[in-house]
Amino acid sequence: MLTILLITAPIYLLIALGFAAVRAGVFDKAAIRAMGRFVVLFCVPSLLLQSLTQHPLGEVMAWGYLLAYLGGSLLAAVAIFLYARRVRGQSFQHAAVWSLTGSVANSAFIGYPVVHQFVGPPAAVGLAMCMIVENLVMMPLCLALADGAGTAGGWRAALARSLRGLVSNPLILAIVAGVALGLLGWQLPQVVSRVLQMLAAVASPVALFVVGGTLVGLRVGGVLRDAIELTAFKLVLHPLAVLLFLWLLPPLAPSLHATALVFAAMPMATIVPVLAQRYQQQELCAAALMLATLTSFATLTLWMVVA
């Protein structure tokens, strides 16, 4: 337990540092958004590309991991959607937003720093698999359901729009480039590899600092019950669903098993409140993000013991 606390404590101290810096006025929200774009557009793609080109393609494309994480994420999303519709009486559109919030993890900003400290190099392979599931399946599907609510065939058109947007997604482009280079057996020039290494090295601390700064100004307000439920779905239901598929499918290497479970136990992605603005659910999603980020210190410690 002490070893796990030594892993997670520095992570949350960096988040606290980002929060304190913005709260004290050292950085404003615009600067934090710029840092976040730097991480998403340059650091995380460099991390993915570097990992995919440094490992054999057979090791990088962990199909068992991919199926377990995808199956667990879809199961969690369906369960949350049905709960929101049938138990809470939410609209179809809002239920889709609930599914998105409870089944898409903060893989890049919090997930990778924690998992890398926990299992080492397999974290980069897990990050690539999570990016595929989240960017190619979960976000396009949930947003398509929300956009197409109440219109015949509307979700299909919305899904097509979401998938077309992936063409310019730097995370997906990095994965595609890495897989292509692996298939061709090509190595990146040493100078390029060194640049990627330098960018990848700052991905974790800057991402955690950004998460802390993002939390400044978020309020739970009058949506406390809903925020608590979404937090429970993300921090408990999602990892339980992934764990179920890890048990049902052929066993993975212990490090990959732990990687999949801990990634699923992360808080929801920081982009969710931004995406939820279109459906007037940004206040709830922001409150859930703040609550999940704060309480994940305890839940992550427990899931890492289980893993």
Buried (B, 14 or more C-beta within 10 A) or exposed (E): EEEBEEBBEBBBEBBBBBBEBBBEEEBEEEBBBEBBEBBBEBBBBBBBBBBBBBBEBEBBBBEBBBBBBBBBBBBBBEBBBEBBBEEEEBBBBBBBBBBBBBBBBBBBBBBBBBBBBBBEEBBBBBBBBBBBBBBBBBBBBBBBBBBBBEEEEBBEEBBEEBEEBBEEBBBBBBBBBBBEBBEEEEEBEEEBBEBBEEBBBBBBBBBBBBBBBBBBEBEBEEBEEBBBBBBBBBBBBBBBBBBBBBEEBEEBBEBBBBBBBBBBBBBBBBBBBEBBEEBEBBBBBBBBBBBBBBBBBEBBBBBBEEB
